[in-house]
Amino acid sequence: MTNNDVFKKLRVALMLRDDDIMEILGLVNFKIGKSELAAFFRKEDHPNYRECGNQILRNFLNGLVLYLRGTKENPTFPGAVLKSKPMDTKKSVNTQKNLGRPDFKTTQRKKVDVALSSVKYKNKTKNNSKKKS
């Protein structure tokens, strides 16, 4: 298993976005660009693929410890950090309800004006059966 694989699996398991990873690396004073970070998560046969070195993975893991546990002076509980992070709302309706956002059907119902009466169409006549010829 390569460093890239470990990095990818941690990213998925902790539901981290690029901004979160850059913030974590910033905790240990390690700066990295988004394009360089994206190169680590590409497939090996992609032309912009880059192998993740030991230094980058080491700094990420050290930053992850600070991100989840906090510092010695200001400790935090790792479970609280992960729960406070908003989840992806596209995965399930339950997460949308937990975030206080209405689901899709509710937003669509609000767009429809229920005060409108039924529309009578001009082109349709009541006796369409007589016109069969």
C-alpha positions in Angstrom: 0.0 0.0 0.0 1.5 3.3 -1.1 1.4 6.7 0.7 -1.1 7.8 -1.9 -3.5 5.0 -0.9 -3.2 5.8 2.8 -3.8 9.4 2.1 -6.9 8.6 -0.1 -8.3 6.2 2.5 -8.0 8.7 5.3 -9.5 11.4 3.2 -12.6 9.3 2.5 -12.9 7.8 6.0 -12.8 11.2 7.7 -14.8 12.9 4.9 -12.2 15.6 4.3 -12.3 18.1 1.5 -9.3 19.8 0.0 -9.8 22.9 2.2 -9.8 20.7 5.3 -6.6 18.9 4.3 -4.9 22.3 3.6 -6.1 23.5 7.0 -4.7 20.4 8.7 -1.4 20.8 6.9 -1.4 24.4 7.9 -1.5 23.4 11.6 2.0 22.0 11.3 3.2 25.0 9.1 3.3 23.0 5.9 1.9 24.8 2.9 0.6 23.1 -0.2 -1.4 24.2 -3.2 -4.7 22.7 -4.2 -3.4 21.5 -7.6 -0.5 19.7 -5.9 -2.9 18.2 -3.4 -5.2 17.0 -6.2 -2.3 15.3 -7.9 -2.0 12.9 -5.0 -5.6 11.7 -5.4 -5.4 11.0 -9.2 -5.0 7.6 -10.7 -1.5 6.3 -11.3 -1.9 6.4 -15.1 -3.0 10.0 -15.2 -0.4 12.4 -16.6 -0.7 14.8 -13.6 -0.4 12.0 -11.0 2.2 12.7 -8.3 3.5 10.3 -5.8 3.0 11.3 -2.2 6.2 11.5 -0.3 6.9 10.5 3.3 7.3 14.1 4.4 3.9 15.1 3.1 2.1 12.1 4.7 4.1 12.6 8.0 3.1 16.2 8.2 -0.5 15.4 7.4 -0.7 12.8 10.1 0.9 15.1 12.6 -1.5 17.8 11.7 -4.4 15.4 11.9 -3.4 14.6 15.5 -3.6 18.4 16.3 -6.8 18.7 14.4 -8.6 15.9 16.2 -7.0 16.0 19.7 -6.1 19.7 19.9 -3.0 21.0 21.6 -1.8 20.2 25.1 -3.0 23.5 26.4 -6.4 23.3 24.6 -7.4 19.6 24.2 -10.5 18.5 22.3 -12.4 15.3 22.1 -11.9 13.7 18.6 -15.5 12.5 18.4 -16.8 16.1 19.0 -14.6 17.4 16.2 -15.9 14.8 13.7 -19.5 15.3 14.7 -19.4 19.1 14.5 -18.3 18.8 10.8 -21.3 19.1 8.5 -21.9 15.9 6.5 -22.6 15.7 2.7 -26.3 16.5 2.3 -26.5 14.7 -1.1 -26.2 11.2 0.5 -29.5 11.0 2.4 -32.6 12.8 3.3 -31.9 12.2 7.0 -28.8 14.4 6.9 -30.8 17.2 5.4 -33.4 17.0 8.1 -30.6 17.0 10.7 -29.2 20.2 9.2 -32.5 21.9 9.3 -32.8 22.0 5.5 -36.0 21.0 3.8 -36.0 18.0 1.5 -36.5 18.2 -2.2 -40.3 17.6 -2.2 -40.9 20.3 0.4 -39.0 22.9 -1.7 -40.9 21.9 -4.8 -44.2 22.2 -3.1 -43.3 25.7 -2.0 -42.7 26.7 -5.6 -46.1 25.6 -6.7 -48.9 28.1 -6.0 -51.7 26.2 -4.5 -54.1 29.1 -4.8 -54.4 28.7 -8.5 -57.6 27.1 -9.7 -57.7 24.4 -12.3 -57.2 25.7 -15.8 -59.7 25.0 -18.6 -58.0 24.5 -21.9 -59.4 26.4 -24.9 -58.5 23.8 -27.5 -60.4 21.0 -25.8 -64.1 20.7 -26.3 -66.5 18.8 -24.2 -67.8 16.7 -27.1 -64.6 15.3 -28.6 -66.4 12.0 -29.2 -68.7 13.5 -31.8 -65.7 14.5 -34.0 -64.6 11.0 -34.7 -64.7 10.6 -38.5 
